[in-house]
Amino acid sequence: MMKNIYYLIAVLLGITTLGCSESLLDTENLYGKSLDTYYQTPTDMEEAISGVYNAIYTPNALSFEPLAANLMSDMMLGGGGPDDKAGKDVDAFEDPAEDTYRDMWVQSYNGIARCNAIIEKASEADFSSFFSSPAEAQEFKDVAVGEALFMRAFFYFKLAKFFGGVPLITSVDQAKDGPRNTYSETFAQIASDLKLAIETLPNISFPSIPTESYGHANKWVAEAYLGRVYLHYTGYMSNIENQSTSDLPLVEGGSLSGSDVAGYLNDCINNSGYDLVSDFRNLWPYSNLNKSAGSVVLPWADAEGLEWVGQDGLNPTFGTGNSESMFVQRFSFGDWQWSNGSIYTNRLCLFSGIRDNSMVPFGQGWGFCTIRPALWNTWDDADPRKQGSILPMGDADQGTDGYQADKGDHETGFFNKKYTALQHPDVDGNVSGMFVQMYDWSNTDMQLMHAQDFIFMRFADVLLMHSEITQTSDGMNRVRARVGLPAIGYSLEALKEERKHELAFEGLRYFDLVRWGDVDTAFDYTENVRNSGSDATYSGSYRSETKGLVSIPETEIRLSNGAYEQNPGW
């Protein structure tokens, strides 16, 4: 599977796609392939959809959605070193640099432009000569259009969560200099795109989807995202805008009710073929350290009998088979010789890794997103997700007994275990990244060794969303049963606790707080920390006047010549 990622990167570095220029949401032909001559063959379409997925990657790490969202959550502190002001600004809901999130804005619109081209041009193309039957040609077209519809919704949803209502550009020839659409108009477009993607993508269960398509969107992913979009929109409108609603609008008129969306989630749960893996901890690659090293380098994982399910679907190169990860961002290693080469390594692992500590089996990182001691102290020891999610320092069983403190700021003694730097000795005794050794990558730079997928959607979240929308406990209790916890009756508070523990550090917590209306009070806390060797007190930060949104990049406001207004509080 990793060879497919290398191929994807090579294609993305060399092919033509439509992207944003410096002018407001404009597009330009970068290398000579035009709308008139491109999108005519299956190869064109495959390259074009690769260009769409490539737009998820952002040169500025703080525009990488999960890193930004984790920094803004109430469970993690800014961290980093004394000079890492930008990360602390995100954590404190400040934006003095003006363009902290501009890469997120620009790359999202790059992806949207590429989606628009695929949606329009695929409908005109005739692929019948490349396939043995018209039905196969039509299915190829449906997959291309369906993935593009999903990804357009994905990009607009990302923009809406962070920025609110944004300009809706849904065709290649549409003017790019219009004002921002409203919040409801933006979500109507997202919902309509997802609904049409569900209706367009083929009804193929996950076990029948080829391994080489792992990481791509499919019908079930679109159904799952419709649940996430519904919950975010109705929660935000009800609890932040004080405009109570239980319906998600559609561009074509009408709306989707909670019952409608629950029906899509039921279809996903009953027919997709996705399922919970047997052990929550086997989702995360620390469960593979001992097997990769050929010796016990993480005693806890050995004692618990952990065995990684891998990250290539049901037939992984490494691991036993992953039925739970539904939509992921794939990573390779990158290289400093490539243009933006570092964006193809998972920088969440680098940035939230242990600062200036290179131990076995956990490698060095920048120490962002340190974890609140209160989370560790209040989390039931009987829940295996506690030690499965949080990495405590100074623990021999966890391989952190060699930890040297006072290397960074907001140190608490707890780090993200799901996404962190992993390493062990090779056959010659030289320590390098676990993924580097698994895939025999030549560059062992500690900044480029993180080939762990970032999971945007997994099946556990589908079950929890179903419980929340239907106000029933079946999905929630199925998630609890996986970790040996007893069944409980449904309540919103119980659901909130379950999401907090199941999905910790996966970039979802902050947006949950916003949509529940809990964001105004969630940051009323202080923690004792160490700031580069000195005792200090950390106070949670949030500004209600921002209404849960970040600032529109000032460069984009200037380029708009007055078409955009800045978000409140910025």
N, C-alpha and C positions, 0 to 999 in steps of 0.2 A: 504493500500500500504506500510506503514512503516514497517508492520510485515514482508513483503517480503525483505525489506532492512536488517532487523535484521537477517533473515534467510541467506541472501547472505553473510553477514559478518561472521556468524557462519561457513558456508561452507568454506569460504575463509581462515579462521583461521585453519581449520582442514584437508582440502583435499590435495591431491597431484596435483601439476601442474609442468610444466617445467619452470625453471628459470635460470637466469644467475649466474654463480659462479664467484669467484674472477678473474679467468683467462679470457683472452680476449674473450668476447662474447660467452663463453662456456655455456653448459647446463648440468644440472645434475638432476637425479631422487631423489627428496627430501624425499619421504616417502614410497617408495616401489611399487607404481603403475607404471608399465612400458608401453611403447608404444605397446608392444605385448599383454598386457592383458587389457588395458584401452580402452576407446572410443568404447566399444562394445554395450552399451545400451543407451537409451535416457537419463537416469540419468547421465551416464558418460559424455555425450555431454553437458548436461545442466550445470554440475559442471565445465566442461572444459571452456565453454564460460563465465561462471562467473569469472573464473580465468583470462580470457582475459580482461574483463572489470575492474577487480581489479587492473590491471597494470596501470590504469590511475592515481591511488592514489600514491603520492610520500611522503616518510617520511620527506624530507627537504621541508619546505613550499615554499622556493624560487625556487624550481624546479616545483612547481605547476604552470602550464602554464599561467592561467589568472593573477595570482599575479605578475609573472615575466613580462608578457607583459604589464600590467598596469603600473608597475614601469618604464618601458622603454618608455612609450608614452609621447607625448608632452603636454598632458592635465593634468598629475598628477606628483607630486613631490615625493621625497623619503619618507619624513616624519619619523615617528617612534620617538624613544627617543635618547638621546645623545649616548647611547651605541649600538644602532642598526646600526652598521656600514655595515653589509652585505646588508641590503636593500638599503642603500645609495650608495653602490658600484654598485648594479644592476642599479639603477637610473642614475648613472654617467658613465655607460659603463666601469666599472673597475672590475677586478676579481683577487684581490691579494690572495684570499683563494685557488685558483687553481681549486677547485672542486665544485664551487657554483652550477652548473647544472648537477652534476654527477647523482643524483637520477633520473632526467628526462631521461638521457641517459640509465641508467641501467634498469629502469622500462619499458621504451619503448621497449628495446630489450627483456625483460621478456615477454612482451605482444606479440611481434613478434614471439618468439619461440613457444608460446602457440598457436598462430594462425596457424603457419606452421604445427604443429602436428594435429590440427583439420582438416585443409584442406586436408592433406594427408590421415589421418586415416578414416575420414568420407567417403571418396570415396571408401574405401575398406569394410566398415561395411555394414551389412545387418540388417536393422531395421524392416523388414516386419513382424516379429512375434510379434512386440509390437503394431501394428496398425491394424485397421479393414480392410484396403485396401492398395494395393501397392502405390496408389496415395498419401495417407496420409503419408506413410513411406518416399516416395520421397520428399514430401514437407518438412517434418521434416529435412531431410538431406540437402535440398537446403537452408533452413533457417540457419542451423548451418554453412555450408560452406560459404554462402553469408555474414553472420555476421562476420565470421573470415576474409574473404577477405576485407570487409570494414574496420575492425579494424586494419588489417595489414597496409592498406593505411593510416588510421588515425595516427598510431604511426609513420610511415615513414614521413608523412607530418609534424607532430610536430617536428621531428628531423631535417627535411630539413629546415623548417622555422627558427629554432634557430641556427643550426650548418652548414647548407649547405649540400653538398654531403656527404653521409655516407655509410658504408659497407652494401651492400644488401645481406641479408641472407634470402633465400626464400624456403629452404627445411630443413628438420630435419637433414639430414646427410651432409649438405654442410659444408665445412671447415670454421672455424670461425676466421681465422688469416689473412684474405685478407686485402688489402688496402681499403681506402675509394673510393667509386664510385663517378663519376662526378655528378654535380648538375643535368644535363639533364638526366643521367641514373637513378638517384634517382626519379626524377619526372615521368619518363616513367614508372617505376614500380608502383608508386602511381596511375597514370592514368589507367594503365592496370588493376590493382586490383579493382579500382572503377568501371570501365566499366564491368568487369566480375561479380562483385557483383550486379550491376544493372540487368544484364542478368540472374542471378541466383536466386535472391530473388523474392518471389511471388508478384504478382501484386494485392496487397490487399490495399484498401484505408484506410486512417488513422481511420475514424470512425468505421471500422470493425476490427481493430487490438485490441486484448484483453487488458484490463487495466493492467494486470500483465506483459505485454510486454513493457509497457511504459518505456522509457529510453534506450531501445535496438535500434540498427540500423535497418533500413528497406530500401527498394528500393528507397524511396523518399529522405531519408537522404543521400544515396549514390549519387543520382543525384545532390542534393544541394552541396555536398562537391566537386563534379566534377567541378562545377562552381567556387568554391573558389580556388581550385587547379589550374584551368586554369588561372584565373586572377593573382594569385600569380606568377606562373611560367613565363607567358608571360610578366608580368610587371617587374619582377626581371631581366630577361634576357635582356629586352629592355632598362630599365632605370638604372640598376646597372651594368650589364656586358656589356652594349652597344652593344649587339648582338640582334638587333631588330627581333622579331618574333611574329607571331599571331597564332602559332600552338603549341599544347601540344603533345609531342612525346609519342609513345606507345612501349612497350618492343617487341611486336611481329612485329614491323615495321609499318610504316605509322604514322599517327598523327590524332589528333582531332582539327578541326578548331573552330573558334568562333561560326560559324553557327551550327556546330555539338553540341557544348555544350549548346547553346541557345535552341536547340531542347530538350535536356534533361531537362532544366529548364522549358520549356513550358509544358512538360509532368507533371512535379512536380506541377506547378501552376494550371494546368487545371484538373488533375486527382487524385492528392494525397489526397484531402479532408482536407488538412491543410488550415488555413485561418488566417487573422489578427483578434485578439480580438478587441472588439469595442472600448475599452479605453486603450491606451498604459500604463497608470499608474496601471491598474489592473493586469499587468503581474508580479508586484513586491510585495512581501508579506507585505510591509508596509501598503498596502491597506486592510489588514486583521486585523490590530491591534485593531481597535475599536470593531469589531465583536468578536475577541478572548477574549478581556478584558471584554466585556459586558457593556462597558461604553466608553465615548469619551476620549481617551488618546492621540489622534492625531487630533486636531480640523480641520486642513486643509483637511484631508481625509474625515471627516464628512461633511464639507462644500461642498466638491467636489462630494460627493455621491459615493465614490469609493467602489468597491466590488471585492475582489480578485478572479481570475479565478482558482487558485490552481495550483498544480504541479503534478497531477496524470493523466493527459490527460483529456478526455471528461467526465469522471465519477470519479472525485476526492473525496477523503475522506473529504477534506475541499475545499471550493471554488465552483464556478459556472460551471467550465469546460473550459479547456485550449486547444484551437485549434491551437495555434501558436508555442509552444515549440516543436521542432522536435527532437533534440538530446541533451541530458543533462547528466551531471554527478550527480548521486544520492548521497545523504548524509544522515547519521543518526546522532548519537551524540558522539559515541566513549566512551572510558573509560580508565583511566590511568592504570587499571589492565590488559588491553589487550596489546599484542605486537603491537607497533605502533598504539595504540588505537585512538590517536588524529587525525589520517589521515582520519577518517570517518566522521569528522565534517567539515563543509565548512570553511576553514581557511581564505578564502578571506574576509568573513564577519568579522572574528576576527581581521585580520591584518589591514583592512581598516576601522574598527570601530573607534569611537571617542576616542582618547587617554585619559585614566584616568578620564573619565566622565561617571558616571552611572546615567543616567536620565531615566525618563519614557516619551516616549516609546522607547528611543534609549539607548542601553547598551554600556558598556565599551569595547574598543578594543585597538589595539596597535598604531593606528594613522598613519599607512603607507598610501601612495597614497593620500595625501592631494591634493586638486584640485586647479588649477590655477585660481586666481580671474579674469584673462582676459577672461576665458571661460564664467564665469557667466556674466561679464559685457558686453560681445558682443553678448550674446544669446538673441534673441528676446523674450520679456516677453509674447508675444502673443502665443508662442509655449509652450503648456503644458508639453512638454518633459523637459523643463528647470527645473521647480520645481519637475518634476517627476523623475529626475536623480540626481540632486544636493541637498544636505542637508545643508542649511545655519545655522550658529550658532546664538544664541541670538534672536530667533524668536519664540514667544509664540504660534503662529498658527502651527508651525512646531514641537512644543514640545521641543525646544532647548533653551528656555529662561533661564534655569538654568546652561547653559554652563560656565565652568571655563576654561579660556584660560591659555596659558603658561605652558602646561603640556608636550609638546613635541617639536620636531623640524619641520621646514618647515610648521608651522601653518599658515593657510590662512583664517580660518573661514568657510571653505567649505569642505564637506566630501561626499563620495560616498553614494548615497541614495538607489541605486539598490541592493547593497550587503553590508549590515551592520548588527550590532547587534540589535535585536528587543526584547523588554521585557515589562512586565506590571505586576501589582499586581495580585496575585491569590485570591481565595475566602477568605483567611485568612489575606489578606493584605500584604503578603510577595511577593517581587518582584523577578521574575525569567523569563527566556527566554520564548518568545511566543511559539516556537516550542516545548520546554520542556513541557509546559502545555498542548498544543494541543494533544501531543502523550503520555502524562503521563509518562515521563521519570524520573527516580529517581535521577539521578545525575544532579544537577543544577549548576555545575561548569561553570563559565562564558566563559571558553575557549572551552567548549564542547557542547554548546547549539545551534549550527548553523546547522539546518537540511534543509536549503534552497538549492534547486537544483542550480548547475551552468549550464546555458544554453549555450551550444557550438554552436547550430544552431537554429535559429527561422525563421519563414516564411517571416518576413519582410526583412531579408537579402536576401532571394531567389529573392524577387521582385527587390531589389536594384541591385543585381548582374545581373539580366536579363536586366535591363535598361543600366547598364554599358557595357555589352557585345554587346547588340544590338544597343546601342546609341539611344535609344528611351525613352520617358518619362513616359510611361504607368505605369510601376511598381513603379517608384519613386513617381509619383503623387498619386498612390493608397496609398502609405505610408504617404504622406503628407495629403491626405484627411482624414485619420484616426485621425489626430490631428488638423483638422480644418484649414489647410493652403491651399491657392489657388494653382491650377495647374500652372505649369511653363513648359517652353520648356527645352528640354534636352541640357545640356552642361556638360563637365567633371567637371568643377568647381562647378556647381550646385549639381552634384552627390556627389562630395566630401563633400560639406556642409551637405547634407542630411545624409550621412553615419556618419559624425562626431556627429550629433545630435541624430540620431536614435539609434546608437550602442555605444554611449559613455560608457566607463568603462567596456565593455564586452570583453576585451582582444583582440580586433581586430585593434584598431587604429594604433599601432606601425607598424604592418605588412602592413596596408594600406599605410602608409607613405613610407615604404621601396619600395613596388612594384610600387608606383606612381613616385618614384624618388624624393619625397619631403623631405626625411629624412635629407638631407644635410643642409637644411635651416630651418626646422621646429623648431629647438632648439635654434635659435638665439633670445633669449629673456631673460629678467630679471624680477623678481617679488620681491616685498617687503614681507618679511615673519617674523615670530617670531621664534627664536630658543631657546626653553626652557626659555622664559622670556626676551630675548634680541632681539632688532631689528636687522634684517640681510637682506641681499640681496641674492636671489637665482638666479643662472645663469643656463640656460639649458645646458645640456651636450650631445654631440654626437661626435663620432670620425669616420670620413668618411672612414678612412683606414680599418675599420672593415667590410665594405660593408654590413652592416646590420645584421651581424652574431655575435653570442657570441663565447666564447672560447670552444674548445674541452676540456673536463676534463683532467687535466694533469695525473691523475691516469690511465686513459684509454690510453693515449699516451705512458706512460711508459710500461703498460702491452702489448702494441702492438709491442714492440721491434723494433720500427722504421717503422712500417707499416702505421702509421698515421702521417700526417703533421698538425701542428697547423694552425688555421685560420689566415688570415692576420690581423695585428694590435694587436695581442695578444702575 
